[in-house]
Amino acid sequence: MRRVKGIVINHDVPICTTEWSQVEQKQLEDALQRYPKGCESRWDKIAAAIPTKTKEQCQERIKKLVELTGY
């Protein structure tokens, strides 16, 4: 790990991408069930369950899936 402009970079974790693998999707689904709405720090916990994605990427993924499915 190294620090760049106050951000810790962990080279052991792959760089985040906008594409989602089946494994990442499953991790997201599992985390959503584990941390339901109302759970304190929900999105931080969800993102921690998916090492290759950020909190913002998880939120964006759900937003897009909701738009596509209408749920």
C-alpha positions as CSV (number, residue, x, y, z in Angstrom):
1,M,0.0,0.0,0.0
2,R,1.0,3.6,-0.6
3,R,-0.5,7.0,0.1
4,V,-1.1,9.4,-2.8
5,K,-2.6,12.8,-2.0
6,G,-4.1,11.4,1.2
7,I,-5.6,8.4,-0.5
8,V,-4.4,4.9,0.4
9,I,-3.7,2.7,-2.7
10,N,-3.7,-1.0,-2.1
11,H,-2.0,-2.7,-5.0
12,D,-3.3,-6.1,-3.8
13,V,-6.8,-5.2,-4.9
14,P,-7.6,-5.0,-8.6
15,I,-8.4,-1.6,-10.0
16,C,-12.1,-0.9,-10.0
17,T,-13.9,-1.2,-13.4
18,T,-17.4,-0.2,-14.5
19,E,-18.1,-3.7,-15.7
20,W,-19.4,-6.3,-13.2
21,S,-18.5,-9.9,-13.2
22,Q,-20.9,-12.6,-12.1
23,V,-18.9,-13.0,-8.9
24,E,-19.2,-9.3,-8.1
25,Q,-22.9,-9.3,-8.9
26,K,-23.4,-12.2,-6.5
27,Q,-21.4,-10.4,-3.8
28,L,-23.6,-7.4,-4.3
29,E,-26.8,-9.4,-4.0
30,D,-25.6,-11.2,-0.9
31,A,-24.5,-7.9,0.7
32,L,-27.8,-6.2,-0.1
33,Q,-29.6,-9.0,1.8
34,R,-27.1,-8.9,4.7
35,Y,-27.4,-5.1,5.0
36,P,-31.0,-4.1,4.4
37,K,-32.3,-0.5,4.1
38,G,-32.0,1.3,7.5
39,C,-28.7,-0.5,8.3
40,E,-26.2,2.0,9.7
41,S,-23.4,2.7,7.2
42,R,-25.1,0.4,4.7
43,W,-23.3,1.3,1.6
44,D,-19.9,1.3,3.2
45,K,-20.6,-2.2,4.4
46,I,-21.9,-3.3,1.0
47,A,-18.8,-1.9,-0.7
48,A,-16.5,-3.6,1.8
49,A,-18.1,-6.9,0.8
50,I,-17.0,-6.3,-2.8
51,P,-13.3,-5.6,-2.7
52,T,-13.1,-4.6,-6.4
53,K,-15.8,-1.9,-6.3
54,T,-16.3,1.4,-4.5
55,K,-19.3,2.5,-2.6
56,E,-20.3,4.8,-5.4
57,Q,-20.0,2.0,-8.0
58,C,-22.3,-0.2,-5.9
59,Q,-24.8,2.6,-5.6
60,E,-24.7,3.3,-9.3
61,R,-25.1,-0.4,-10.1
62,I,-28.2,-0.6,-8.0
63,K,-29.6,2.6,-9.5
64,K,-29.1,1.2,-13.1
65,L,-30.7,-2.2,-12.2
66,V,-33.7,-0.4,-10.7
67,E,-34.1,1.7,-13.8
68,L,-33.9,-1.4,-16.0
69,T,-36.2,-3.6,-14.0
70,G,-38.6,-1.0,-12.6
71,Y,-38.2,-2.2,-9.0
